[in-house]
Every structure is written in C-alpha cells, then in structure tokens.
C-alpha cells in the first residue's frame, strides 16, 4: 500500500479575489511564489469542508428517516508565523500578504502531495476555498513559541475540494 509522510507535502496559496474567476479551472499561473504562504502556515490551521446542512426527505413508504445534503459547508482559520525585519513586519508577513484588517476577500488554494517549493503545474489536484478575513488576532508576549497571528476566515459560498489546475 503506497503511503506518504505528511511532512512538507502541502502547499497553501493566498490569492486575491479577482484572480480566480472559475473555481473549476484555476490557472496554475495564478499560484505564484509570492502567493505561496506555506512556510508561514502553522499546523493548527483549519481549512476544509465540514458537514453539509441536511433536510429530512422521505417517501411515505420509507421506514426510516432519510437525510439529504442541501448546502455544503466549509471552514477556515489561518494560523501563521509572523515575519519581521528589524522589528518591523516584512513584505512576507501574514498581516501584509493576507490581511491586516477584516473584510479582505480572497482564495485559499491548498495542494497536497507536493513539497511547497514545487511550482504549481497544470493537471495537479487542488482544493479551492473563497473566504473573507475577519479581524486578525496577533499573539505575542506569552512566551509560548514563535510570534504568530490567527486570521479567522469567513466562508464566502464557493469552494471546490476536487479542482484540477489548468494552464
């Protein structure tokens, strides 16, 4: 049985809202090095599908309830290491590259199976999630590790957990 160790096998990109126009056909060219935030993403980040909303829909002859999924759901909470140069947030700091305020809309694209240093290419499978940022929650001064920020991500109604990159 083939297996892969889950170390450096996931890539995250934060892409501006206007860059992706078709969640079914994301251009590999849109996933550039500056958009690659993987080296800052902390393992406690949670992005992905959750249980769908359902309704009970059965016929008069069914002897048990039937649940039908009607609305898909997904969630997001980006936890990232901060990046400073001489005490000032750098150009690659998460509060610079993603958002330092609430209300920024964009896409998280996640690829599994390739190292974060491998460039995106056509035919690679990815997950694509549209989010709006909530108020960033920087942490510091607790003595509990590296300086980080948590950016709550609010779903914006569009995701595809089985997209394939195009040229």
C-alpha positions, -999 to 999 in steps of 0.1 A, spaced: 0 0 0 16 33 -10 19 59 17 33 94 20 46 111 52 28 143 59 59 165 61 64 192 36 37 177 14 11 205 15 12 239 -1 -10 269 7 -15 300 -16 -35 331 -7 -48 346 -40 -66 379 -45 -104 376 -50 -102 389 -86 -75 364 -97 -97 333 -97 -128 336 -118 -137 299 -122 -133 276 -92 -135 246 -116 -105 258 -137 -79 276 -116 -48 287 -136 -15 273 -123 0 306 -134 -21 324 -107 -3 304 -80 29 324 -79 58 323 -54 47 355 -36 12 340 -31 28 308 -15 24 313 22 32 277 31 64 283 51 44 305 75 13 283 79 12 267 114 0 231 116 -30 241 137 -45 259 106 -80 245 98 -93 249 63 -116 225 46 -151 211 41 -174 204 71 -207 185 73 -234 197 49 -267 211 60 -294 185 56 -331 181 54 -353 151 62 -368 139 29 -385 105 29 -413 89 10 -445 76 26 -431 40 22 -397 46 39 -395 31 73 -365 52 84 -356 88 81 -336 99 50 -313 129 52 -305 147 21 -275 171 19 -287 205 6 -260 230 13 -223 223 15 -202 239 43 -165 247 48 -145 265 75 -113 283 78 -89 296 104 -54 306 92 -27 305 119 6 317 106 41 327 119 48 364 117 79 376 98 98 407 109 128 426 97 145 447 123 113 446 144 90 457 115 66 434 97 83 423 64 68 421 29 61 384 35 45 388 69 10 372 70 -5 406 80 10 421 49 4 392 24 -31 381 35 -48 409 56 -42 432 85 -79 441 87 -113 424 84 -131 424 51 -104 413 27 -118 387 2 -95 361 -14 -89 324 -21 -70 298 -2 -57 272 -26 -43 240 -10 -24 214 -28 -14 181 -11 12 157 -23 40 180 -34 66 200 -15 58 237 -11 88 245 -32 74 227 -62 58 251 -87 21 247 -95 15 230 -128 -15 221 -149 -33 188 -140 -23 190 -103 -53 184 -80 -60 213 -55 -87 225 -31 -101 260 -36 -119 280 -10 -132 316 -11 -130 335 22 -133 369 37 -110 378 65 -122 386 100 -102 407 124 -66 393 126 -56 382 161 -19 387 166 -3 370 195 29 380 213 44 383 248 31 349 260 64 331 259 47 301 242 67 299 210 71 319 179 51 351 173 20 342 153 -13 356 140 -46 339 137 -68 352 109 -104 338 111 -116 331 76 -153 336 68 -167 313 40 -180 332 10 -201 304 -5 -177 290 -31 -154 260 -27 -142 230 -47 -124 203 -28 -116 184 -61 -104 210 -86 -76 204 -111 -52 232 -122 -52 243 -158 -25 261 -178 
